[in-house]
Amino acid sequence: MPANISPIFSLAPDIQWASAALITANAARDGASGTIATVFTADATNGGRIEKIIARSVGTNAITVLRVWVNNGSATTTAANNSLIAEMTLPATTATESAALATYEVPLSLALPAGYKIICAVSQVAAAGYYLTGIGSKY
């Protein structure tokens, strides 16, 4: 017999973002070194859900890879605390006032235990950088 037969619903929407544009290259594939950005942290008591990450170019950038890890709420500098869950190629962008820059979305749809985090890095230097926003909810 299943332990939980009741559906779980979100208590409140939760939109979070990295504190600054992600610019610095990080070739590490374990999330434990280099520049990372915390994009989403689950509620400390009840956990949360992250539906997606939205990446928006700030201006002119070279092609790069956006890497996404789940962190177990402990130190990100310990590789065993991070699990690489997604990668997305972000194409080169050119700032212009006559056309919008594209929006890129990484679908996740993950329930996160209390205190878990979503951290991100880019593989190449992004001259202008990327704003990263996590769209989710609190339980």
N, CA, C and O atoms as a DFTB+ gen file, in Angstrom:
556 C
 N C O
     1  1       0.847      -1.178       0.000
     2  2       0.000       0.000       0.000
     3  2       0.887       1.234       0.000
     4  3       1.862       1.293       0.749
     5  1       0.563       2.224      -0.833
     6  2       1.374       3.438      -0.878
     7  2       1.338       4.196       0.444
     8  3       0.346       4.171       1.173
     9  1       2.443       4.868       0.729
    10  2       2.550       5.632       1.974
    11  2       1.754       6.922       1.928
    12  3       1.264       7.385       2.958
    13  1       1.621       7.505       0.753
    14  2       0.914       8.773       0.641
    15  2      -0.040       8.692      -0.542
    16  3       0.401       8.645      -1.690
    17  1      -1.331       8.675      -0.278
    18  2      -2.304       8.602      -1.361
    19  2      -3.009       9.936      -1.585
    20  3      -3.930      10.033      -2.395
    21  1      -2.569      10.955      -0.863
    22  2      -3.142      12.286      -1.019
    23  2      -2.271      13.113      -1.957
    24  3      -1.049      13.123      -1.814
    25  1      -2.888      13.813      -2.922
    26  2      -2.061      14.677      -3.774
    27  2      -1.517      15.852      -2.969
    28  3      -2.137      16.304      -2.006
    29  1      -0.356      16.335      -3.378
    30  2       0.238      17.488      -2.714
    31  2       0.046      18.705      -3.603
    32  3       0.238      18.634      -4.817
    33  1      -0.328      19.805      -3.003
    34  2      -0.538      21.044      -3.733
    35  2       0.390      22.108      -3.186
    36  3       0.754      22.089      -2.010
    37  1       0.766      23.029      -4.041
    38  2       1.619      24.136      -3.625
    39  2       0.855      25.063      -2.702
    40  3      -0.350      25.261      -2.857
    41  1       1.571      25.634      -1.735
    42  2       0.987      26.604      -0.823
    43  2       1.001      27.997      -1.433
    44  3       0.030      28.745      -1.321
    45  1       2.123      28.342      -2.087
    46  2       2.258      29.689      -2.645
    47  2       3.246      29.674      -3.805
    48  3       4.190      28.883      -3.800
    49  1       3.045      30.533      -4.794
    50  2       4.032      30.659      -5.864
    51  2       5.372      31.118      -5.294
    52  3       5.419      31.802      -4.272
    53  1       6.444      30.742      -5.953
    54  2       7.774      31.123      -5.478
    55  2       8.661      31.390      -6.695
    56  3       9.050      30.465      -7.408
    57  1       8.972      32.661      -6.918
    58  2       9.837      33.054      -8.020
    59  2      11.119      33.615      -7.422
    60  3      11.092      34.563      -6.637
    61  1      12.246      33.013      -7.805
    62  2      13.545      33.432      -7.281
    63  2      14.497      33.624      -8.450
    64  3      14.236      33.150      -9.555
    65  1      15.605      34.321      -8.203
    66  2      16.583      34.564      -9.261
    67  2      17.969      34.700      -8.682
    68  3      18.154      34.951      -7.492
    69  1      18.953      34.522      -9.574
    70  2      20.352      34.718      -9.197
    71  2      20.542      36.188      -8.861
    72  3      19.912      37.051      -9.474
    73  1      21.393      36.479      -7.905
    74  2      21.570      37.849      -7.420
    75  2      22.258      38.768      -8.424
    76  3      22.185      39.989      -8.287
    77  1      22.919      38.209      -9.422
    78  2      23.602      39.012     -10.455
    79  2      23.625      38.207     -11.742
    80  3      23.403      36.996     -11.731
    81  1      23.893      38.880     -12.846
    82  2      24.017      38.178     -14.123
    83  2      25.183      37.195     -14.045
    84  3      26.229      37.502     -13.473
    85  1      24.993      36.023     -14.621
    86  2      26.038      35.004     -14.638
    87  2      26.935      35.275     -15.838
    88  3      26.488      35.227     -16.984
    89  1      28.214      35.564     -15.561
    90  2      29.156      35.991     -16.595
    91  2      30.379      35.078     -16.671
    92  3      30.787      34.696     -17.768
    93  1      30.964      34.724     -15.549
    94  2      32.258      34.048     -15.487
    95  2      32.173      32.590     -15.929
    96  3      31.270      31.860     -15.522
    97  1      33.116      32.177     -16.760
    98  2      33.179      30.796     -17.250
    99  2      33.476      29.824     -16.115
   100  3      34.260      30.117     -15.212
   101  1      32.836      28.668     -16.182
   102  2      33.064      27.602     -15.209
   103  2      32.994      26.284     -15.969
   104  3      31.913      25.834     -16.347
   105  1      34.154      25.668     -16.191
   106  2      34.206      24.404     -16.932
   107  2      34.002      23.191     -16.032
   108  3      33.929      22.069     -16.533
   109  1      33.910      23.381     -14.729
   110  2      33.709      22.261     -13.804
   111  2      32.348      21.628     -14.044
   112  3      31.354      22.330     -14.230
   113  1      32.306      20.326     -14.039
   114  2      31.043      19.625     -14.271
   115  2      30.453      19.054     -12.991
   116  3      29.480      18.301     -13.026
   117  1      31.054      19.421     -11.854
   118  2      30.540      18.918     -10.579
   119  2      29.903      20.000      -9.718
   120  3      29.377      19.697      -8.648
   121  1      29.938      21.258     -10.161
   122  2      29.334      22.357      -9.411
   123  2      30.084      22.740      -8.155
   124  3      29.635      23.605      -7.402
   125  1      31.234      22.100      -7.915
   126  2      31.940      22.291      -6.648
   127  2      33.005      23.382      -6.691
   128  3      33.523      23.777      -5.647
   129  1      33.335      23.869      -7.871
   130  2      34.352      24.909      -7.960
   131  2      33.939      25.921      -9.016
   132  3      32.992      25.701      -9.771
   133  1      34.651      27.018      -9.058
   134  2      34.343      28.052     -10.028
   135  2      33.121      28.864      -9.626
   136  3      32.595      28.723      -8.522
   137  1      32.687      29.709     -10.536
   138  2      31.557      30.590     -10.280
   139  2      30.243      29.869     -10.536
   140  3      30.018      29.339     -11.624
   141  1      29.390      29.851      -9.545
   142  2      28.046      29.297      -9.673
   143  2      27.050      30.337      -9.176
   144  3      27.407      31.264      -8.449
   145  1      25.814      30.168      -9.575
   146  2      24.748      31.045      -9.101
   147  2      23.647      30.184      -8.507
   148  3      23.215      29.205      -9.115
   149  1      23.193      30.555      -7.311
   150  2      22.031      29.892      -6.734
   151  2      20.799      30.557      -7.320
   152  3      20.602      31.764      -7.175
   153  1      19.974      29.764      -7.980
   154  2      18.807      30.290      -8.675
   155  2      17.535      30.044      -7.876
   156  3      16.599      30.839      -7.953
   157  1      17.485      28.961      -7.111
   158  2      16.259      28.613      -6.391
   159  2      16.626      27.824      -5.142
   160  3      17.475      26.934      -5.197
   161  1      16.000      28.140      -4.026
   162  2      16.173      27.390      -2.786
   163  2      14.796      26.994      -2.271
   164  3      13.929      27.847      -2.082
   165  1      14.598      25.714      -2.048
   166  2      13.311      25.224      -1.546
   167  2      13.069      25.734      -0.130
   168  3      14.010      26.002       0.617
   169  1      11.806      25.862       0.225
   170  2      11.422      26.291       1.570
   171  2      12.158      25.446       2.619
   172  3      12.268      24.228       2.479
   173  1      12.655      26.102       3.659
   174  2      13.479      25.433       4.674
   175  2      12.702      24.429       5.514
   176  3      13.306      23.535       6.107
   177  1      11.389      24.552       5.581
   178  2      10.580      23.655       6.409
   179  2       9.870      22.581       5.596
   180  3       9.939      21.399       5.932
   181  1       9.191      22.985       4.533
   182  2       8.329      22.056       3.794
   183  2       8.825      21.691       2.399
   184  3       8.203      20.873       1.720
   185  1       9.922      22.278       1.966
   186  2      10.409      22.003       0.624
   187  2       9.667      22.817      -0.410
   188  3       8.910      23.726      -0.068
   189  1       9.877      22.499      -1.661
   190  2       9.233      23.258      -2.720
   191  2       9.302      22.539      -4.042
   192  3       9.724      21.386      -4.124
   193  1       8.885      23.231      -5.066
   194  2       8.857      22.686      -6.411
   195  2       9.428      23.728      -7.355
   196  3       9.115      24.913      -7.243
   197  1      10.262      23.290      -8.280
   198  2      10.742      24.184      -9.329
   199  2      10.254      23.639     -10.656
   200  3      10.482      22.477     -10.994
   201  1       9.589      24.490     -11.392
   202  2       9.033      24.092     -12.682
   203  2      10.023      24.315     -13.815
   204  3      10.166      23.471     -14.700
   205  1      10.710      25.463     -13.783
   206  2      11.630      25.766     -14.871
   207  2      12.593      26.863     -14.475
   208  3      12.385      27.582     -13.497
   209  1      13.655      26.974     -15.262
   210  2      14.592      28.087     -15.163
   211  2      14.497      28.856     -16.476
   212  3      14.525      28.271     -17.559
   213  1      14.386      30.159     -16.360
   214  2      14.380      31.028     -17.533
   215  2      15.734      31.722     -17.606
   216  3      16.181      32.332     -16.634
   217  1      16.386      31.625     -18.767
   218  2      17.669      32.295     -18.994
   219  2      17.457      33.400     -20.023
   220  3      16.939      33.161     -21.113
   221  1      17.867      34.613     -19.658
   222  2      17.741      35.778     -20.541
   223  2      19.109      36.423     -20.711
   224  3      19.775      36.751     -19.728
   225  1      19.521      36.600     -21.948
   226  2      20.780      37.275     -22.218
   227  2      20.654      38.750     -21.865
   228  3      19.626      39.376     -22.124
   229  1      21.712      39.300     -21.270
   230  2      21.737      40.715     -20.940
   231  2      22.169      41.535     -22.162
   232  3      21.862      42.724     -22.248
   233  1      22.883      40.903     -23.112
   234  2      23.368      41.615     -24.289
   235  2      24.164      40.683     -25.178
   236  3      23.736      39.559     -25.440
   237  1      25.318      41.134     -25.645
   238  2      26.147      40.349     -26.558
   239  2      26.957      39.310     -25.785
   240  3      27.719      39.646     -24.878
   241  1      26.779      38.044     -26.161
   242  2      27.461      36.921     -25.515
   243  2      27.901      35.903     -26.560
   244  3      27.266      35.756     -27.604
   245  1      28.992      35.204     -26.269
   246  2      29.426      34.083     -27.104
   247  2      28.588      32.859     -26.750
   248  3      27.927      32.829     -25.712
   249  1      28.621      31.859     -27.612
   250  2      27.915      30.617     -27.329
   251  2      28.458      30.011     -26.034
   252  3      29.653      30.103     -25.756
   253  1      27.583      29.395     -25.250
   254  2      27.983      28.788     -23.985
   255  2      27.019      27.659     -23.640
   256  3      25.998      27.472     -24.301
   257  1      27.355      26.922     -22.609
   258  2      26.474      25.880     -22.099
   259  2      26.036      26.284     -20.696
   260  3      26.867      26.605     -19.846
   261  1      24.736      26.267     -20.461
   262  2      24.192      26.482     -19.123
   263  2      24.094      25.122     -18.455
   264  3      23.458      24.214     -18.989
   265  1      24.716      24.974     -17.297
   266  2      24.646      23.723     -16.537
   267  2      23.823      23.951     -15.278
   268  3      23.914      24.997     -14.635
   269  1      23.012      22.941     -14.938
   270  2      22.091      23.039     -13.805
   271  2      22.306      21.839     -12.890
   272  3      22.289      20.693     -13.337
   273  1      22.510      22.120     -11.597
   274  2      22.686      21.070     -10.592
   275  2      21.628      21.194      -9.508
   276  3      21.133      22.287      -9.233
   277  1      21.284      20.067      -8.893
   278  2      20.550      20.060      -7.632
   279  2      21.602      19.929      -6.541
   280  3      22.488      19.078      -6.616
   281  1      21.495      20.777      -5.531
   282  2      22.378      20.716      -4.366
   283  2      21.528      20.293      -3.173
   284  3      20.392      20.744      -3.029
   285  1      22.070      19.435      -2.323
   286  2      21.293      18.881      -1.204
   287  2      21.164      19.812       0.002
   288  3      20.769      19.373       1.082
   289  1      21.486      21.064      -0.169
   290  2      21.354      22.025       0.923
   291  2      22.626      22.192       1.731
   292  3      22.701      23.050       2.610
   293  1      23.627      21.373       1.434
   294  2      24.924      21.475       2.107
   295  2      25.872      22.294       1.238
   296  3      25.452      22.889       0.246
   297  1      27.141      22.325       1.608
   298  2      28.135      23.135       0.897
   299  2      28.202      22.756      -0.580
   300  3      28.345      21.582      -0.922
   301  1      28.099      23.757      -1.451
   302  2      28.206      23.488      -2.890
   303  2      29.642      23.132      -3.277
   304  3      29.866      22.571      -4.350
   305  1      30.603      23.445      -2.434
   306  2      32.009      23.174      -2.732
   307  2      32.386      21.702      -2.573
   308  3      33.517      21.322      -2.877
   309  1      31.462      20.874      -2.105
   310  2      31.677      19.433      -2.008
   311  2      30.929      18.774      -3.161
   312  3      29.699      18.818      -3.212
   313  1      31.667      18.165      -4.085
   314  2      31.065      17.599      -5.299
   315  2      29.953      16.607      -4.989
   316  3      28.965      16.549      -5.722
   317  1      30.088      15.829      -3.924
   318  2      29.088      14.819      -3.582
   319  2      27.736      15.433      -3.188
   320  3      26.737      14.718      -3.106
   321  1      27.697      16.745      -2.944
   322  2      26.446      17.416      -2.579
   323  2      25.667      17.918      -3.796
   324  3      24.536      18.385      -3.662
   325  1      26.275      17.820      -4.982
   326  2      25.680      18.364      -6.208
   327  2      25.439      17.265      -7.225
   328  3      26.249      16.348      -7.367
   329  1      24.321      17.361      -7.933
   330  2      24.028      16.411      -8.993
   331  2      23.646      17.180     -10.258
   332  3      22.671      17.931     -10.265
   333  1      24.421      16.985     -11.328
   334  2      24.151      17.638     -12.608
   335  2      22.874      17.040     -13.192
   336  3      22.799      15.838     -13.445
   337  1      21.852      17.907     -13.408
   338  2      20.566      17.394     -13.880
   339  2      20.176      17.893     -15.265
   340  3      19.305      17.308     -15.908
   341  1      20.808      18.969     -15.734
   342  2      20.436      19.490     -17.050
   343  2      21.553      20.338     -17.625
   344  3      22.345      20.938     -16.898
   345  1      21.597      20.371     -18.950
   346  2      22.479      21.271     -19.680
   347  2      21.689      21.815     -20.862
   348  3      20.834      21.130     -21.423
   349  1      21.989      23.056     -21.231
   350  2      21.356      23.661     -22.398
   351  2      22.371      24.544     -23.109
   352  3      23.067      25.338     -22.477
   353  1      22.448      24.400     -24.416
   354  2      23.295      25.286     -25.201
   355  2      22.605      26.634     -25.332
   356  3      21.454      26.718     -25.761
   357  1      23.317      27.679     -24.961
   358  2      22.825      29.046     -25.139
   359  2      23.596      29.629     -26.314
   360  3      24.811      29.802     -26.217
   361  1      22.927      29.938     -27.422
   362  2      23.645      30.416     -28.611
   363  2      24.213      31.810     -28.416
   364  3      23.850      32.523     -27.480
   365  1      25.101      32.179     -29.308
   366  2      25.658      33.528     -29.285
   367  2      24.526      34.534     -29.475
   368  3      23.585      34.291     -30.230
   369  1      24.629      35.656     -28.787
   370  2      23.615      36.704     -28.889
   371  2      24.286      38.032     -29.208
   372  3      25.443      38.263     -28.854
   373  1      23.553      38.885     -29.872
   374  2      24.050      40.220     -30.201
   375  2      23.029      41.244     -29.742
   376  3      21.863      41.190     -30.133
   377  1      23.464      42.165     -28.923
   378  2      22.571      43.210     -28.424
   379  2      22.152      44.122     -29.568
   380  3      22.979      44.520     -30.388
   381  1      20.888      44.445     -29.618
   382  2      20.348      45.341     -30.630
   383  2      19.098      46.007     -30.069
   384  3      18.436      45.471     -29.181
   385  1      18.797      47.158     -30.591
   386  2      17.582      47.853     -30.175
   387  2      16.455      47.650     -31.174
   388  3      15.394      48.261     -31.046
   389  1      16.678      46.792     -32.176
   390  2      15.644      46.576     -33.186
   391  2      15.041      45.177     -33.165
   392  3      14.113      44.896     -33.924
   393  1      15.553      44.292     -32.305
   394  2      15.002      42.942     -32.192
   395  2      15.222      42.422     -30.772
   396  3      16.263      42.663     -30.160
   397  1      14.231      41.712     -30.269
   398  2      14.325      41.149     -28.918
   399  2      15.301      39.979     -28.891
   400  3      15.407      39.226     -29.859
   401  1      16.004      39.834     -27.787
   402  2      16.843      38.662     -27.585
   403  2      15.945      37.507     -27.151
   404  3      14.956      37.713     -26.447
   405  1      16.288      36.306     -27.568
   406  2      15.468      35.129     -27.276
   407  2      15.495      34.784     -25.777
   408  3      16.437      35.114     -25.057
   409  1      14.440      34.118     -25.347
   410  2      14.334      33.585     -23.993
   411  2      14.562      32.081     -24.078
   412  3      14.067      31.422     -24.992
   413  1      15.309      31.546     -23.127
   414  2      15.582      30.109     -23.101
   415  2      15.048      29.542     -21.794
   416  3      15.260      30.115     -20.725
   417  1      14.352      28.410     -21.886
   418  2      13.767      27.786     -20.708
   419  2      14.285      26.370     -20.539
   420  3      14.331      25.592     -21.492
   421  1      14.675      26.044     -19.309
   422  2      15.081      24.688     -18.954
   423  2      13.939      24.094     -18.141
   424  3      13.748      24.484     -16.989
   425  1      13.168      23.158     -18.709
   426  2      12.070      22.558     -17.954
   427  2      12.619      21.601     -16.891
   428  3      13.498      20.789     -17.179
   429  1      12.103      21.699     -15.672
   430  2      12.591      20.840     -14.589
   431  2      11.464      20.035     -13.936
   432  3      11.553      18.809     -13.862
   433  1      10.430      20.689     -13.473
   434  2       9.294      20.030     -12.812
   435  2       9.757      19.059     -11.715
   436  3       9.444      17.869     -11.746
   437  1      10.505      19.594     -10.755
   438  2      11.067      18.777      -9.673
   439  2      10.513      19.188      -8.321
   440  3      10.437      20.376      -8.009
   441  1      10.128      18.211      -7.525
   442  2       9.829      18.455      -6.116
   443  2      11.153      18.405      -5.379
   444  3      11.928      17.464      -5.550
   445  1      11.417      19.421      -4.554
   446  2      12.687      19.500      -3.824
   447  2      12.453      19.369      -2.328
   448  3      11.542      19.997      -1.789
   449  1      13.257      18.566      -1.653
   450  2      13.170      18.493      -0.194
   451  2      13.553      19.832       0.445
   452  3      14.152      20.691      -0.202
   453  1      13.205      19.990       1.692
   454  2      13.490      21.225       2.431
   455  2      14.965      21.592       2.326
   456  3      15.844      20.764       2.567
   457  1      15.224      22.856       1.959
   458  2      16.585      23.384       1.906
   459  2      17.391      23.047       0.670
   460  3      18.481      23.591       0.492
   461  1      16.904      22.177      -0.185
   462  2      17.644      21.867      -1.411
   463  2      17.700      23.096      -2.305
   464  3      16.835      23.968      -2.221
   465  1      18.728      23.169      -3.172
   466  2      18.927      24.330      -4.038
   467  2      19.119      23.901      -5.481
   468  3      19.491      22.764      -5.767
   469  1      18.858      24.832      -6.375
   470  2      19.212      24.690      -7.784
   471  2      20.330      25.698      -8.040
   472  3      20.160      26.899      -7.826
   473  1      21.478      25.192      -8.503
   474  2      22.617      26.063      -8.799
   475  2      22.963      25.932     -10.281
   476  3      22.718      24.894     -10.895
   477  1      23.533      26.994     -10.845
   478  2      23.831      27.031     -12.282
   479  2      25.199      27.641     -12.550
   480  3      25.753      28.371     -11.728
   481  1      25.729      27.317     -13.730
   482  2      26.982      27.916     -14.205
   483  2      26.939      27.966     -15.727
   484  3      26.171      27.244     -16.363
   485  1      27.772      28.825     -16.301
   486  2      27.956      28.848     -17.755
   487  2      29.376      28.382     -18.072
   488  3      30.309      28.638     -17.310
   489  1      29.530      27.691     -19.210
   490  2      30.819      27.072     -19.533
   491  2      31.830      28.036     -20.161
   492  3      33.036      27.810     -20.063
   493  1      31.357      29.095     -20.799
   494  2      32.214      30.066     -21.461
   495  2      31.938      31.459     -20.890
   496  3      30.862      31.714     -20.349
   497  1      32.904      32.341     -21.016
   498  2      32.691      33.715     -20.566
   499  2      31.534      34.312     -21.359
   500  3      31.515      34.261     -22.589
   501  1      30.590      34.868     -20.649
   502  2      29.463      35.561     -21.275
   503  2      29.709      37.057     -21.053
   504  3      29.536      37.557     -19.941
   505  1      30.105      37.759     -22.094
   506  2      30.524      39.159     -21.960
   507  2      29.496      40.007     -21.223
   508  3      29.849      40.751     -20.307
   509  1      28.244      39.906     -21.608
   510  2      27.187      40.676     -20.942
   511  2      26.540      39.870     -19.831
   512  3      26.084      40.440     -18.840
   513  1      26.492      38.561     -19.981
   514  2      25.938      37.688     -18.961
   515  2      24.499      37.272     -19.224
   516  3      23.862      37.694     -20.189
   517  1      24.019      36.429     -18.322
   518  2      22.654      35.916     -18.386
   519  2      21.971      36.113     -17.049
   520  3      22.550      35.834     -15.999
   521  1      20.742      36.592     -17.090
   522  2      19.886      36.620     -15.903
   523  2      19.180      35.279     -15.827
   524  3      18.655      34.790     -16.827
   525  1      19.168      34.687     -14.648
   526  2      18.530      33.387     -14.448
   527  2      17.416      33.516     -13.410
   528  3      17.624      34.053     -12.322
   529  1      16.237      33.019     -13.761
   530  2      15.080      33.075     -12.879
   531  2      14.495      31.691     -12.708
   532  3      14.296      30.970     -13.686
   533  1      14.218      31.316     -11.467
   534  2      13.583      30.036     -11.169
   535  2      12.099      30.256     -10.881
   536  3      11.738      31.088     -10.049
   537  1      11.242      29.504     -11.575
   538  2       9.799      29.599     -11.399
   539  2       9.343      28.339     -10.677
   540  3       9.515      27.229     -11.180
   541  1       8.768      28.514      -9.510
   542  2       8.350      27.339      -8.740
   543  2       7.287      27.672      -7.726
   544  3       6.492      28.593      -7.912
   545  1       7.283      26.909      -6.649
   546  2       6.299      27.122      -5.584
   547  2       6.796      26.525      -4.283
   548  3       7.713      25.704      -4.251
   549  1       6.148      26.973      -3.199
   550  2       6.450      26.446      -1.857
   551  2       5.371      25.466      -1.459
   552  3       4.206      25.628      -1.823
   553  1       5.765      24.441      -0.706
   554  2       4.777      23.507      -0.140
   555  2       4.383      23.977       1.230
   556  3       3.562      23.339       1.889
